[in-house]
Amino acid sequence: MTAASAAFIYKICTQAEWDQAVKAGVFLGSALDIRDGFIHFSGISQMQKTAEKHFVGIENLILVEVAVSALNSATLKWEVSREGERFPHLYAPLEIKKVNQSWA
């Protein structure tokens, strides 16, 4: 799957981060996202490596699915990151109403 053909992107975050976002109506990102200046997402084929690299041993995680078509193409950038792969980075807050689905 290429960046151009991805229908959905995915974000892993903690239940506490997600609860705060739902209450506020917007997800501003995790501490890592805020530090880096964008919200880190993964494509479906990148999810396992992302989980293994950043979330091993962390409990109470949420997986959030967002339709690429729901986001502004000016703020969603596919940029080279880990192992030369292009990852979706959102340079804007994520409005909760744009989330397709979330799983605990």
Number of C-alpha atoms within 10 A of each C-alpha: 9 10 17 8 8 14 15 18 23 22 20 23 19 16 16 12 16 23 13 13 17 14 10 12 14 16 19 21 23 17 11 11 16 12 10 12 15 21 23 20 24 22 21 14 10 16 17 11 12 17 15 10 9 10 14 9 8 10 10 10 16 18 16 19 22 21 15 21 11 14 16 12 11 9 13 18 16 18 13 12 10 11 6 8 13 17 21 24 20 22 18 17 14 18 16 17 11 15 16 14 12 14 10 11
